[in-house]
Amino acid sequence: MANAFSKEERVAFEDLLAGFQDALVLSKNVNVYRTDGTMMERARDTIWRPMPYIAQSINSVPGTSIASDYQDMTQLSVPATLGFSKTVPWQMTTLQLRDALQEGRLGDAAKQKLASDINVAVLNVASQQGTLVVDIGAASGTFDDVAACDAIMNEQGVPMEDRTLALSSRDYNGLAGNLAGGTTATLYNGRSFSGDKSNRAFERAYVGTVANFDTFKMDYALRCNANAASITIATNGAQVRYVPQATSTAVGGQINVDNRYQTVTVSSTTGVLAGDMFTVAGIEAVHHITKQSTGQLKTFRVISIDSGTTMTISPPMIGANSSPTDAELQYKNINVASTSATAAITFLNTTATSINPFWHKSSIELLPGRYAVPSDAGAAIMRASTDQGIELVMQKFYDIDSMTIKYRLDTLFGVVCTNPEMAGVLIFNQ
């Protein structure tokens, strides 16, 4: 009992947990999948999470046989890992502990940092793996900027509810400034608003809901590089005909397949970097459910550079051409409007700028983890979970030789993008 927490420390931990939960702003806008500790340990902290099914329909007349039209349904999945093990350690001497306020401030700082780590992990996954790209030629400032994000999601069949847009401070304030601009406001078709809408924009740089997105202001944002490379991509039948498959056969038997990525051949990868955004001439996006072409070029992201002429992209190009399989028909995502041996790649991130991610709630999952910390090993242990299942573990240990008390606050979690075609990025000044 020498290392037991005092009543004051327990109260402080409860306050810390409440503040930690309040600070998890962005992580409240993603799905949560609660993992089982024993299962995750046996699976090396990796679990395969399902992607949404997409079904096909046929014409049918009652009394007419459709035996030959029954299709195989292919369930795709993606690997999710408890890849973030975050801790904030600190120590205090018995002299420093005379100021109880100091201890509380350190706990608040630890809570703030861990909450930030989770929010940043969500932002990074959305920013790096979202494949819907909206590039704007000017600075942030009009309703049309956000409406373009709404349009690209609608055109490709992304559900219209539970959408989130996180904007860098400068881009968010550009929208708020336009909304607060009185009679010169153009955010809503030149109309100025009376009451709370304009007042909050003017007083607090607050935007709120715009074009069906819940908007949030970030004090941190990833940045994209400028890319002016002029390259081509092979658009022969095989390259624009990625075939989704749930599993593949290896030496040890069937293994799951991650269908979010495809390796493609290009004329050169010189100057190309992971995270770059591009379109391909003649490759149009389709509505995920109806499979009708949107008439808009499909946007892609570079995931990695593999060689001087190959790179991994997302999403894969599923054209469903030439006697397609059932899986190709279900997950078709492109329409090849023009065919040739090669096609020009146009990079969309022509100027280095902040990345503003947007996503549908179901496209990103947060996986809470759990530490099996022994409670009888000498250190004092307190643990509690937020409503989302994110666990905080606080430990305290006293060193009699140095008269120092060591504290640490820990959390374990994972973040995964289950469908990159339901998340994207908004970039300005391109």
matplotlib code that plots the C-alpha trace (Angstrom):
import matplotlib.pyplot as plt

x = [0.0, 3.1, 2.4, -1.4, -3.1, -4.5, -8.1, -7.0, -5.1, -8.1, -10.4, -7.8, -7.7, -11.5, -11.3, -8.4, -10.5, -13.5, -11.2, -9.5, -12.9, -14.0, -10.7, -11.3, -13.2, -12.3, -12.2, -15.9, -16.6, -15.3, -16.6, -15.3, -14.5, -13.8, -11.1, -10.6, -7.2, -6.6, -7.6, -5.4, -2.4, -2.7, -3.2, -0.1, -2.4, -3.9, -7.5, -9.1, -12.1, -14.7, -15.3, -18.9, -20.6, -21.8, -24.5, -25.7, -29.4, -30.9, -34.2, -36.5, -40.1, -42.0, -42.3, -39.1, -36.1, -33.0, -30.8, -27.9, -27.9, -27.0, -23.8, -21.0, -20.8, -17.2, -16.5, -13.4, -11.5, -8.6, -6.0, -6.4, -3.6, -3.2, -0.3, -0.2, 1.2, 1.4, 2.6, 3.4, 5.9, 7.1, 8.5, 8.4, 10.5, 9.1, 10.0, 8.1, 5.1, 4.6, 2.9, -0.2, -1.2, 2.0, 1.0, -2.4, -0.9, 1.3, -1.7, -3.6, -0.6, -0.4, -4.2, -4.0, -1.1, -2.6, -5.9, -4.0, -2.2, -5.5, -7.0, -3.8, -3.8, -7.3, -6.3, -3.2, -5.0, -7.7, -5.2, -2.8, -5.3, -8.4, -8.6, -11.3, -9.4, -10.9, -8.4, -9.3, -7.4, -7.9, -7.7, -10.4, -13.4, -16.7, -19.5, -18.6, -15.3, -17.0, -19.9, -17.3, -16.5, -20.2, -20.5, -17.6, -19.0, -22.6, -21.5, -19.7, -22.5, -21.1, -23.9, -25.0, -25.1, -22.3, -19.8, -16.9, -14.5, -11.4, -9.8, -6.5, -6.8, -6.1, -8.5, -11.2, -10.9, -11.1, -14.6, -15.5, -14.3, -16.4, -19.5, -18.9, -18.4, -21.8, -23.2, -20.1, -20.4, -20.4, -20.2, -24.0, -24.6, -24.0, -26.4, -25.4, -26.9, -28.4, -28.3, -26.0, -24.7, -22.8, -22.2, -20.4, -18.4, -17.3, -16.7, -15.3, -14.3, -17.0, -18.4, -20.4, -22.3, -21.6, -22.8, -23.8, -20.3, -19.7, -16.6, -13.8, -10.8, -7.4, -4.4, -2.3, -2.5, -0.3, 1.0, 1.3, 4.3, 4.3, 4.5, 5.0, 6.1, 5.0, 4.6, 2.4, 0.8, 0.2, -3.5, -3.6, -6.3, -4.5, -3.6, -7.1, -8.6, -7.7, -9.6, -10.7, -10.4, -11.1, -8.3, -5.3, -3.6, -0.1, 2.2, 0.5, -3.0, -5.5, -4.6, -6.6, -5.9, -5.9, -7.7, -7.1, -3.9, -2.6, 0.9, 1.0, 3.6, 4.4, 7.0, 9.0, 8.6, 11.2, 9.8, 6.8, 6.3, 4.0, 0.9, 0.8, -2.7, -3.5, -6.0, -5.5, -6.7, -9.7, -10.3, -13.6, -15.1, -18.4, -21.1, -20.3, -23.8, -25.3, -21.9, -22.8, -20.0, -19.9, -18.2, -15.5, -12.0, -11.2, -8.8, -6.0, -3.3, 0.3, 0.9, 4.6, 7.3, 8.4, 11.0, 11.9, 8.8, 6.4, 4.4, 1.6, -1.6, -5.0, -7.7, -7.0, -8.4, -11.4, -12.7, -14.7, -13.8, -13.7, -16.0, -15.6, -15.9, -18.7, -16.3, -15.3, -18.9, -19.6, -16.6, -16.2, -15.0, -13.8, -15.0, -12.4, -13.7, -10.8, -8.4, -4.8, -1.5, -0.6, -2.4, -1.1, -1.1, -2.1, -0.9, -3.4, -1.0, 0.9, 1.5, 2.7, -0.3, -2.2, -4.3, -7.9, -9.3, -13.0, -14.6, -17.7, -17.9, -17.9, -14.7, -12.4, -12.4, -10.8, -9.7, -9.3, -6.7, -6.0, -2.9, -2.8, -1.0, -0.6, -2.0, 0.2, 3.7, 4.5, 3.2, -0.2, -2.5, -5.7, -7.5, -10.7, -12.3, -14.0, -17.4, -15.7, -13.7, -10.3, -8.6, -6.3, -3.9, -2.2, 0.7, 2.7, 5.9, 8.0, 11.8, 12.9, 16.6, 16.0, 12.7, 11.2, 7.7, 7.4, 4.1, 3.0, -0.2, -0.7, -3.1, -3.2, -5.2, -5.3, -6.8, -7.6, -9.2, -11.6, -12.6, -10.3, -13.1, -15.3, -12.7, -10.7, -8.8, -9.5, -6.6, -6.4, -4.3, -3.6]
y = [0.0, 2.3, 3.4, 3.8, 6.8, 9.4, 10.5, 13.8, 12.0, 9.8, 12.8, 14.5, 11.4, 11.4, 15.1, 14.3, 11.5, 13.9, 16.5, 13.8, 12.7, 16.2, 16.8, 13.8, 16.0, 14.5, 10.9, 11.2, 11.6, 8.1, 4.6, 2.7, -1.0, -2.4, -5.1, -8.1, -8.0, -11.8, -12.1, -9.1, -10.5, -13.8, -12.0, -9.7, -6.7, -6.9, -7.7, -7.6, -5.3, -5.6, -3.0, -2.3, -4.7, -3.4, -5.5, -5.8, -6.1, -7.7, -7.6, -10.3, -11.4, -13.5, -17.1, -16.8, -18.8, -16.7, -19.7, -18.7, -15.1, -15.9, -14.0, -14.6, -11.9, -10.9, -9.6, -7.4, -6.5, -4.4, -4.9, -2.8, -2.6, -1.3, 0.7, 3.6, 3.1, 6.5, 7.5, 10.7, 10.0, 12.5, 12.6, 14.8, 15.1, 15.2, 18.9, 19.6, 17.7, 20.4, 22.4, 20.2, 22.7, 21.7, 18.1, 18.9, 21.0, 18.2, 15.8, 18.3, 18.6, 14.8, 14.5, 17.2, 15.5, 12.1, 13.5, 15.4, 12.2, 10.4, 13.4, 13.7, 10.0, 10.3, 13.4, 11.8, 8.7, 10.7, 13.1, 10.4, 7.8, 9.7, 9.5, 11.9, 15.1, 18.6, 21.1, 24.8, 27.4, 30.3, 30.7, 29.4, 31.7, 30.6, 28.1, 26.5, 25.3, 23.0, 22.3, 20.7, 18.2, 17.5, 17.0, 14.5, 12.4, 12.5, 11.6, 8.5, 7.3, 8.1, 8.3, 11.9, 11.9, 11.8, 13.8, 15.7, 18.3, 19.3, 22.6, 24.2, 27.4, 29.7, 27.9, 27.7, 31.4, 32.1, 30.6, 32.3, 35.7, 35.4, 34.5, 37.4, 39.9, 41.6, 42.7, 41.6, 38.0, 35.4, 32.3, 31.9, 33.4, 37.0, 36.9, 38.2, 36.5, 38.2, 36.7, 33.9, 32.8, 36.0, 36.9, 33.7, 33.9, 37.5, 37.0, 33.5, 32.7, 29.9, 28.3, 25.3, 23.1, 23.9, 22.0, 19.0, 18.8, 19.3, 21.5, 21.7, 24.0, 22.4, 23.9, 21.3, 20.1, 18.0, 19.7, 18.3, 18.9, 20.7, 18.4, 19.6, 16.2, 15.3, 11.5, 9.0, 5.8, 2.5, 2.1, -1.3, -3.8, -5.4, -2.2, -0.7, -4.1, -4.7, -7.8, -7.6, -10.7, -11.5, -14.1, -15.5, -18.8, -18.8, -21.6, -21.7, -21.7, -18.8, -15.3, -12.1, -9.5, -5.8, -4.4, -0.7, -0.5, -1.3, -1.3, 0.5, 1.1, 4.7, 6.3, 7.6, 8.1, 10.9, 13.8, 11.8, 11.5, 9.5, 11.5, 13.1, 13.4, 12.9, 12.2, 10.0, 11.2, 9.2, 7.5, 8.7, 8.0, 6.1, 6.0, 3.1, 1.7, 2.5, 2.2, 5.1, 7.4, 10.8, 12.4, 13.6, 12.3, 9.8, 11.0, 8.9, 9.1, 7.9, 5.6, 4.6, 4.7, 1.2, 1.6, 4.0, 3.1, 1.6, 3.0, 1.9, 3.9, 4.1, 3.2, 0.5, 0.9, -1.5, -1.1, -4.4, -4.8, -8.0, -10.6, -9.2, -11.4, -10.8, -9.0, -6.6, -5.8, -5.2, -3.0, -1.3, 2.3, 3.7, 4.1, 4.1, 6.8, 6.6, 3.7, 3.9, 2.2, 5.2, 8.2, 11.4, 11.9, 15.3, 16.1, 18.1, 19.3, 21.8, 24.1, 23.1, 23.8, 22.5, 19.4, 19.6, 16.1, 15.2, 11.8, 9.8, 8.4, 4.8, 5.2, 5.5, 3.3, 3.9, 0.7, 1.1, -1.2, -2.3, -2.9, -5.8, -3.9, -5.9, -4.3, -6.1, -5.4, -2.5, 0.4, 2.1, 1.7, 3.5, 2.9, 4.1, 4.3, 7.0, 6.5, 5.4, 2.7, 4.6, 3.5, 5.6, 3.9, 6.0, 4.5, 5.8, 4.5, 5.9, 5.6, 5.6, 6.3, 9.5, 10.5, 10.8, 9.8, 8.6, 9.0, 7.8, 8.1, 5.5, 4.7, 2.1, 2.5, 2.0, 4.0, 2.5, 3.8, 1.0, 2.7, 5.3, 6.2, 7.5, 10.0, 12.7, 16.0, 19.6, 21.7, 25.4, 27.7, 25.1]
z = [0.0, 0.1, -3.5, -3.2, -4.6, -2.2, -2.3, -3.8, -6.6, -7.4, -7.7, -9.9, -12.1, -12.5, -13.5, -15.9, -17.5, -18.0, -19.6, -21.8, -23.1, -23.9, -25.8, -28.1, -30.6, -34.0, -32.7, -31.9, -35.6, -36.5, -35.9, -32.9, -32.9, -29.4, -29.5, -27.2, -25.5, -25.6, -29.2, -30.2, -28.4, -30.2, -33.5, -33.0, -32.4, -36.0, -36.9, -40.3, -40.5, -43.2, -46.0, -46.9, -49.3, -52.6, -54.3, -57.9, -59.0, -62.1, -63.9, -62.8, -63.7, -61.2, -62.5, -64.6, -63.6, -62.6, -61.6, -63.8, -62.4, -58.8, -58.0, -55.6, -53.0, -52.2, -48.8, -48.7, -45.5, -44.4, -41.7, -38.5, -36.0, -32.4, -33.7, -31.2, -27.7, -26.2, -22.7, -20.9, -18.1, -15.4, -12.0, -8.9, -5.9, -2.4, -2.4, -5.5, -4.2, -1.6, -4.3, -5.1, -7.8, -9.8, -9.8, -11.2, -14.0, -15.0, -15.2, -17.3, -19.7, -20.0, -20.7, -23.3, -25.1, -25.2, -26.5, -29.1, -30.1, -30.8, -32.7, -34.8, -35.6, -37.0, -39.0, -40.4, -41.5, -43.3, -44.8, -46.1, -47.2, -48.4, -52.2, -53.0, -53.9, -54.3, -55.5, -55.4, -57.4, -54.9, -51.2, -48.9, -48.7, -50.3, -49.9, -53.2, -51.7, -49.3, -51.7, -54.1, -51.3, -50.9, -54.7, -55.1, -52.3, -53.6, -57.2, -56.0, -53.7, -50.3, -47.7, -47.1, -43.3, -40.7, -42.8, -41.2, -42.6, -40.6, -41.8, -41.0, -39.0, -41.9, -44.3, -41.6, -40.8, -44.5, -44.5, -41.2, -42.5, -45.6, -43.5, -41.1, -44.0, -43.7, -47.0, -48.9, -47.7, -50.5, -48.5, -48.9, -52.3, -51.3, -48.4, -45.0, -41.9, -38.9, -35.5, -34.2, -37.6, -38.5, -34.9, -34.0, -37.3, -36.4, -32.7, -32.6, -36.3, -36.1, -39.2, -38.0, -40.5, -44.1, -47.2, -45.0, -43.3, -39.6, -39.7, -37.2, -36.9, -36.6, -34.9, -36.7, -40.3, -42.6, -45.8, -49.3, -51.6, -54.9, -57.9, -61.4, -62.9, -66.4, -66.6, -68.2, -66.9, -68.8, -69.3, -71.0, -70.1, -67.1, -65.4, -65.4, -64.5, -60.9, -59.7, -56.0, -54.0, -50.4, -50.1, -51.9, -51.7, -50.2, -49.0, -45.7, -47.2, -47.7, -46.5, -46.5, -49.2, -48.7, -51.7, -51.0, -53.1, -56.5, -58.0, -61.4, -64.1, -65.1, -67.4, -64.4, -60.7, -60.6, -58.5, -57.3, -53.6, -51.3, -50.7, -54.2, -55.8, -59.4, -62.2, -65.3, -68.7, -69.8, -66.4, -64.9, -61.5, -61.3, -58.7, -56.4, -56.4, -59.9, -61.6, -63.9, -64.9, -63.1, -66.1, -63.6, -63.6, -60.9, -58.3, -56.9, -54.2, -54.3, -51.4, -52.0, -54.6, -55.4, -58.2, -61.0, -63.0, -60.5, -57.6, -55.3, -55.6, -53.9, -54.8, -57.4, -60.9, -61.1, -64.7, -64.8, -68.5, -70.7, -69.1, -65.5, -62.4, -59.9, -57.6, -60.4, -61.1, -57.4, -56.7, -60.1, -59.5, -62.8, -66.4, -69.1, -71.3, -73.8, -74.4, -75.4, -74.4, -72.1, -70.7, -69.1, -65.4, -64.0, -60.5, -58.5, -55.7, -57.8, -54.8, -51.3, -49.0, -45.9, -46.3, -45.1, -44.7, -44.9, -44.4, -43.8, -40.3, -41.4, -43.5, -40.4, -37.4, -34.0, -32.1, -28.4, -26.8, -23.3, -21.2, -18.7, -16.0, -12.8, -9.7, -7.2, -8.5, -6.2, -8.3, -7.7, -10.7, -11.7, -14.9, -16.5, -20.0, -22.0, -23.5, -26.7, -24.9, -24.9, -21.7, -19.7, -17.2, -14.6, -12.5, -9.6, -8.1, -5.2, -5.2, -1.5, -2.5, -4.4, -2.7, -6.1, -7.3, -10.9, -12.7, -16.2, -18.1, -20.9, -23.7, -26.5, -29.7, -33.5, -36.4, -39.8, -43.0, -44.0, -47.3, -48.9, -51.4, -48.7, -47.4, -49.1, -48.9, -49.8, -50.9, -51.8, -53.9, -56.6]

ax = plt.figure().add_subplot(projection="3d")
ax.plot(x, y, z, "-o")
ax.set_aspect("equal")
plt.show()
